[in-house]
Amino acid sequence: MPIIALIFLFCGGAYGLNWTELTPSEGPTPPVRMRAAGVYDPVGHRLIVIGGRTSGRELNDVWAFDLENNVWTELTPSGGEAPVPRSTHNAVYDAAHHRVIVWSGRDGNILQNDVWAFSLVSPAWFAYEPSGTAPNIRYGTAAVFDPVAGELVTFAGFTDEGRFEDSWRFDLDSVAWTDISPQEGNPGKRCLHTASYDSRDHRMLVYGGQRGSSALNDIWALDLSRDLWSELTPEVSPPGRFFASSAYDTRDHRLLIFGGNRGSDDKVNEVWSLDLEERSWELLEAEGMPPAARDGAVMIYVEAERRLIVFGGAAPVGLFNDVWALEGLEPPIPTAIEERAARPNSFVLHQNAPNPFNPSTVVSYELGQEGWVELEIFDLLGRKVRTLVDERRGSGSHVAAWDGRDDRGAQVATGAYLYRLRAGGFVASRKLLLIR
């Protein structure tokens, strides 16, 4: 590998990164825990945490952390059916139905292969009862939600027969499992790995995990259009780890990794970034006091705010229920742009009106100086839906209308969307809601 690639791998700090602990301003907090599952709720701008393991037992509670006000709210239903307590399970977010899909995990030594949905509209659990063959009961698997097919996709894990290397899809409409394991070519047997959905290339990214006593550092992609695996492991990679957390950054097309166990209880608090175009790793070094080294933490990435949120996990001794934000995940910008950005009132993106809307809404914004402007609509998975402005505009006030259609002229579905303004060094995003 060229020397320059080695320098890139081991030199971080190219961003204005800063760790901040998000201490709750009031109210209750969830018990300490590790190996919980969590998702980002873009409609409520919340971190959702489900289950995990506390001191000597598993949990099945549900909590929401309001990222605007730094306040916890327990969402655990007071009655009705609910999954058994568990840890090392998977949770994925289904944006179309505003719900969390949960599967697998362990309650003590009892393994699970059940599938549940937790509604974020009116908090309640729903159990799926699939027909036909299902995956072995297991824990330490990894999963993503395929928004095109509307299915949960999962790979490997530790089963009642040991570690497996199988790939499965669960269709939420037909309530049926399909084994999509290819005849050859897959990441190999493992458990305690992590997975993220790459919305740009429509694939599942799988990183690390454990095989035998080895901590793995390989990375693989499952093409969700063809259900075929390919290896993306760079020639030079950070030390392997299991019980790490991962998230995909749509804007910079990279995979972000936090924490994990490198073996022999060598837990870390590192953040690594894998450039998926260049296939090169970068250690992201940040200012401020970082969270303690840990594994089994919940991590989400808030695309509109360019920040990672980390919750809980296990230290070499003890568990956590703290919440941290790694902010400043913007690429470095030229000095001249930094000077302009220091004038916060020069560029402004206003809330659309009306909001919610049907059939159209207006977005207004202010430009501090003439320049190229991009105003775009995205769905909650970061996929571009519509370009409203992509041209040079003069300084001053401007407006743009959106009629609820995509770039092909088709009406988009009811739901929440993000609109983003780029002008010079200024970038801002807001949320809007379409109701048909």
C-alpha positions in Angstrom: 0.0 0.0 0.0 1.3 3.5 -0.8 2.8 5.4 2.2 0.2 8.1 1.9 -2.5 5.6 2.6 -0.8 4.6 5.8 -0.5 8.2 6.9 -4.3 8.7 6.2 -5.1 5.6 8.2 -3.4 6.6 11.4 -3.8 10.4 11.4 -7.2 11.7 12.7 -8.4 15.0 13.8 -9.2 16.4 10.4 -12.6 17.5 11.6 -13.7 19.9 14.4 -14.8 17.0 16.5 -15.9 17.3 20.1 -17.4 14.9 22.7 -20.2 16.2 24.9 -22.1 14.4 27.6 -25.8 14.9 27.2 -26.8 15.0 30.8 -30.6 14.7 31.2 -32.1 18.1 32.3 -34.8 16.4 34.4 -36.9 13.3 35.0 -36.1 9.6 35.3 -33.3 7.7 33.6 -33.2 4.1 32.4 -31.2 1.6 34.4 -27.6 1.0 33.4 -27.3 -1.7 30.7 -25.2 -3.2 28.0 -26.0 -5.0 24.7 -29.3 -3.2 24.3 -30.7 -2.4 20.9 -31.6 1.0 19.6 -32.7 3.1 16.6 -33.1 6.7 15.7 -36.6 8.0 15.5 -36.4 10.9 12.9 -40.1 11.9 13.4 -39.7 12.5 17.1 -36.0 13.3 16.9 -35.3 10.7 19.6 -33.0 7.8 20.5 -35.1 4.7 21.1 -33.6 2.0 23.4 -35.0 -1.5 23.9 -34.0 -4.1 26.4 -30.4 -5.1 27.2 -28.7 -6.6 30.2 -28.4 -4.9 33.6 -26.8 -6.3 36.7 -27.5 -10.1 36.5 -30.7 -10.0 34.4 -32.1 -9.0 31.0 -34.6 -6.2 30.4 -37.6 -5.7 28.0 -38.3 -2.0 28.8 -38.4 0.7 26.1 -37.0 4.2 26.5 -36.9 7.4 24.4 -34.3 10.1 24.7 -35.4 13.4 23.3 -32.4 14.8 21.5 -33.8 18.4 21.5 -34.3 18.7 25.3 -32.1 15.8 26.6 -34.9 14.2 28.5 -35.7 10.5 28.9 -39.3 9.1 28.7 -40.2 5.5 29.4 -42.4 4.0 26.6 -42.8 0.5 28.1 -46.5 -0.4 27.6 -48.3 -1.0 30.9 -50.3 -3.9 29.5 -50.7 -6.3 26.6 -48.3 -8.8 25.1 -44.6 -8.1 25.1 -41.4 -9.9 24.2 -39.5 -11.7 26.9 -36.5 -9.7 28.3 -33.4 -10.0 26.2 -29.9 -8.7 25.2 -27.7 -8.9 22.1 -30.8 -8.7 20.0 -31.4 -6.6 16.9 -33.6 -3.5 16.3 -34.2 -1.8 13.0 -36.4 1.1 12.1 -39.2 0.8 9.5 -39.8 4.4 8.4 -42.9 3.6 6.3 -44.8 2.4 9.3 -43.0 4.4 12.0 -42.1 1.3 14.0 -39.2 -0.7 15.4 -38.7 -4.3 14.4 -36.9 -6.5 17.0 -35.6 -10.0 16.6 -33.4 -12.7 18.2 -31.4 -12.2 21.4 -30.9 -14.1 24.7 -32.5 -14.2 28.1 -29.8 -15.7 30.3 -28.9 -18.9 28.6 -32.2 -19.1 26.6 -31.9 -18.0 23.0 -34.6 -16.4 20.9 -35.7 -16.3 17.2 -39.0 -14.4 17.6 -39.9 -11.2 15.7 -41.7 -8.3 17.2 -42.8 -4.8 16.1 -43.0 -1.9 18.5 -45.2 1.0 17.2 -43.9 4.5 17.8 -47.3 6.0 16.9 -49.1 4.6 20.0 -46.5 2.6 21.9 -47.5 -1.1 21.8 -46.0 -4.4 20.9 -47.1 -6.8 18.2 -45.8 -10.4 17.8 -45.3 -12.0 14.3 -46.1 -15.6 13.9 -44.2 -16.7 10.8 -45.0 -19.9 8.9 -42.5 -22.3 7.5 -38.8 -22.6 8.3 -37.2 -20.0 10.5 -33.5 -19.3 11.4 -32.1 -21.1 14.4 -32.6 -19.5 17.8 -29.7 -17.2 18.3 -28.0 -14.1 19.8 -25.2 -11.8 18.6 -26.5 -11.6 15.1 -26.6 -8.4 13.0 -29.5 -7.0 10.9 -30.7 -4.0 8.8 -34.0 -3.0 7.4 -34.3 -3.1 3.6 -36.7 -0.2 2.8 -37.1 -1.3 -0.9 -38.4 -4.8 -0.1 -39.8 -3.8 3.3 -37.9 -6.7 5.0 -35.6 -7.3 7.8 -32.3 -8.8 6.6 -30.0 -10.6 9.1 -26.7 -12.5 9.0 -25.0 -15.1 11.2 -24.9 -15.2 15.0 -24.4 -17.7 17.7 -27.2 -20.3 17.5 -28.2 -23.4 19.5 -25.8 -25.3 17.2 -22.9 -22.9 17.4 -21.9 -20.1 15.2 -23.5 -19.9 11.7 -22.8 -18.0 8.5 -26.4 -17.9 7.1 -28.3 -15.0 5.6 -32.0 -14.5 6.0 -34.9 -12.1 5.0 -38.1 -11.7 7.0 -41.0 -10.3 4.9 -43.2 -8.3 7.2 -46.2 -8.5 4.9 -46.2 -12.2 4.2 -44.8 -12.9 7.7 -42.3 -15.5 6.3 -38.6 -16.2 6.5 -36.5 -16.8 3.4 -33.0 -18.3 3.6 -30.9 -16.2 1.1 -27.5 -17.8 1.9 -25.5 -18.0 -1.3 -23.8 -21.2 -2.4 -20.4 -19.7 -1.9 -18.8 -16.4 -0.9 -19.9 -15.0 2.5 -18.2 -13.4 5.5 -17.8 -16.7 7.3 -19.1 -17.9 10.7 -19.2 -15.2 13.4 -21.2 -13.6 16.2 -21.2 -10.2 18.0 -20.6 -8.3 14.8 -22.4 -5.1 13.7 -24.3 -4.1 10.6 -25.5 -0.8 8.9 -27.7 -0.1 5.9 -25.9 1.7 3.0 -28.7 3.7 1.5 -26.5 4.9 -1.4 -25.7 1.5 -2.8 -28.6 -0.4 -1.3 -26.6 -2.9 0.7 -25.9 -4.3 4.2 -22.5 -3.5 5.6 -21.2 -6.0 8.1 -18.1 -5.3 10.2 -16.0 -7.4 12.7 -17.3 -9.8 15.3 -15.9 -12.8 16.9 -14.9 -16.3 15.6 -13.5 -18.7 18.2 -11.4 -16.4 20.4 -10.5 -14.1 17.5 -11.7 -10.5 17.2 -12.4 -9.8 13.5 -11.7 -6.7 11.5 -13.0 -7.5 8.1 -15.9 -5.7 6.3 -18.4 -7.2 3.9 -21.3 -5.9 1.8 -24.5 -7.8 1.0 -26.0 -6.4 -2.3 -29.7 -6.3 -1.3 -30.8 -6.3 -5.0 -29.1 -9.6 -5.7 -28.4 -11.0 -2.2 -24.7 -11.5 -3.0 -21.7 -10.9 -0.8 -18.5 -9.0 -1.6 -15.5 -8.3 0.7 -14.5 -4.6 1.2 -11.7 -5.1 3.7 -8.8 -2.6 3.1 -5.2 -3.8 3.1 -4.6 -1.8 6.4 -7.3 -1.9 9.0 -7.6 -1.1 12.8 -7.4 -4.0 15.2 -10.4 -6.4 15.2 -13.2 -6.0 17.7 -16.6 -7.4 18.7 -19.5 -5.8 20.4 -18.7 -2.6 18.5 -21.4 -0.2 17.2 -21.7 1.1 13.7 -23.7 3.7 11.6 -23.7 4.7 8.0 -23.1 8.4 6.9 -25.0 9.0 3.7 -23.5 12.4 3.0 -19.9 11.3 3.1 -20.5 7.6 2.1 -18.6 6.2 5.0 -19.1 3.7 7.8 -18.5 4.9 11.4 -17.5 2.5 14.2 -17.4 3.2 17.9 -16.0 1.2 20.8 -15.9 -2.6 21.1 -13.8 -5.3 22.6 -10.5 -6.1 20.9 -10.2 -9.4 22.9 -9.1 -10.3 26.5 -11.5 -7.5 27.7 -9.5 -4.8 25.9 -12.4 -2.4 25.5 -11.9 0.9 23.6 -13.6 4.3 23.0 -12.2 4.9 19.6 -14.2 6.2 16.6 -13.1 5.0 13.2 -14.4 6.1 9.8 -14.2 3.9 6.7 -14.3 5.8 3.4 -16.3 3.4 1.2 -15.0 4.9 -2.0 -11.3 4.9 -1.2 -11.6 1.9 1.2 -9.4 3.5 3.7 -9.8 3.8 7.5 -9.3 7.0 9.6 -9.1 7.3 13.3 -11.3 10.3 14.3 -9.7 12.1 17.2 -11.9 14.6 19.1 -11.5 17.3 21.7 -13.2 17.2 25.1 -13.5 14.4 27.6 -14.6 11.2 25.7 -16.9 8.6 27.0 -15.2 5.8 28.9 -14.0 2.7 27.0 -16.8 0.3 26.5 -18.4 -2.4 24.4 -22.1 -3.3 23.8 -23.2 0.4 23.5 -26.1 1.6 21.4 -25.1 4.1 18.7 -27.1 6.1 16.2 -26.1 8.7 13.6 -28.3 11.9 13.2 -27.7 12.8 9.6 -29.3 16.3 9.7 -27.1 17.3 12.6 -23.9 15.4 11.6 -23.4 13.9 15.1 -23.1 10.4 16.7 -25.1 9.6 19.8 -23.8 6.9 22.1 -25.7 5.3 25.0 -24.8 2.8 27.7 -22.5 -0.2 27.4 -20.1 -2.1 29.6 -16.7 -1.0 31.0 -14.2 -3.6 32.1 -15.9 -3.2 35.5 -19.5 -1.9 35.6 -22.2 -0.7 33.3 -23.3 2.7 31.9 -26.6 4.6 31.2 -24.9 7.8 30.0 -25.6 9.6 26.7 -22.8 11.2 24.6 -22.7 13.1 21.4 -19.8 13.3 19.0 -20.3 16.6 17.1 -18.6 18.3 14.3 -18.6 15.5 11.7 -18.4 18.0 8.9 -15.4 17.8 6.5 -12.8 20.7 6.9 -13.7 23.8 4.9 -11.5 26.7 3.6 -10.6 29.6 5.9 -12.6 32.1 3.8 -15.7 30.0 4.2 -15.1 29.6 7.9 -15.0 33.4 8.2 -18.3 33.7 6.4 -19.8 31.0 8.6 -18.9 33.0 11.7 -21.7 35.4 10.8 -24.7 33.2 11.8 -27.4 35.6 10.5 -25.9 35.7 7.0 -27.5 32.4 6.0 -30.8 31.2 7.4 -33.1 28.2 6.5 -36.6 28.8 7.8 -39.3 26.2 8.7 -41.5 25.4 5.8 -45.1 26.6 5.8 -47.6 25.2 6.1 -46.3 22.2 8.1 -47.8 19.6 8.1 -48.9 20.2 4.5 -51.1 18.9 1.6 -50.7 19.3 -1.3 -47.8 21.8 -1.3 -45.6 23.8 1.0 -43.1 26.7 0.7 -39.5 26.8 2.0 -37.9 30.2 2.6 -34.3 31.0 3.1 -31.8 33.9 3.4 -28.5 34.1 1.6 -25.8 36.4 3.0 -24.1 36.6 -0.4 -24.4 35.5 -4.0 -23.4 31.9 -4.7 -24.4 28.4 -5.8 -27.4 27.0 -3.9 -28.7 23.5 -3.5 -32.1 22.9 -1.8 -33.0 19.2 -1.7 -35.6 16.9 -0.2 -34.6 13.6 1.4 -36.5 10.7 2.9 -35.7 9.6 6.4 -33.1 7.0 5.2 -31.1 9.8 3.5 -32.2 9.1 -0.1 -32.7 12.1 -2.2 -36.4 12.6 -3.3 -36.5 16.0 -5.0 -34.1 18.8 -6.0 -35.9 22.1 -5.6 -32.9 24.5 -6.3 -29.6 23.8 -8.0 -28.3 27.0 -9.4 -26.6 30.3 -8.6 -28.7 32.8 -6.6 -28.1 36.3 -5.4 -28.0 37.5 -1.8 -31.2 38.2 0.0 -34.5 36.3 0.7 -35.7 33.4 -1.5 -38.5 30.9 -1.6 -39.1 27.5 -3.2 -42.3 25.4 -3.3 -42.6 21.7 -3.1 -45.7 19.9 -4.4 -45.0 16.6 -2.7 -43.6 14.9 -5.8 -40.3 13.3 -6.5 -37.9 14.2 -9.4 -39.8 11.9 -11.7 -43.1 13.6 -11.0 -44.6 10.8 -8.9 -46.4 11.6 -5.6 -44.4 10.6 -2.5 -46.0 8.8 0.4 -47.3 10.4 3.6 -44.6 10.8 6.2 -41.7 12.9 7.5 -39.0 14.2 5.1 -35.9 16.4 5.5 -35.0 19.4 3.4 -31.4 20.6 3.3 -29.9 23.9 2.1 -26.3 24.1 1.0 -24.9 27.6 0.1 -21.1 28.2 0.3 -19.9 26.8 3.6 -23.4 26.9 5.1 -25.4 23.7 5.5 -28.7 23.4 7.4 -31.5 20.9 7.5 -35.1 20.9 8.8 -37.9 18.4 9.0 -41.3 18.6 7.3 -44.4 16.4 7.3 -46.6 15.5 4.4 -50.1 14.2 5.1 -52.2 13.0 2.2 
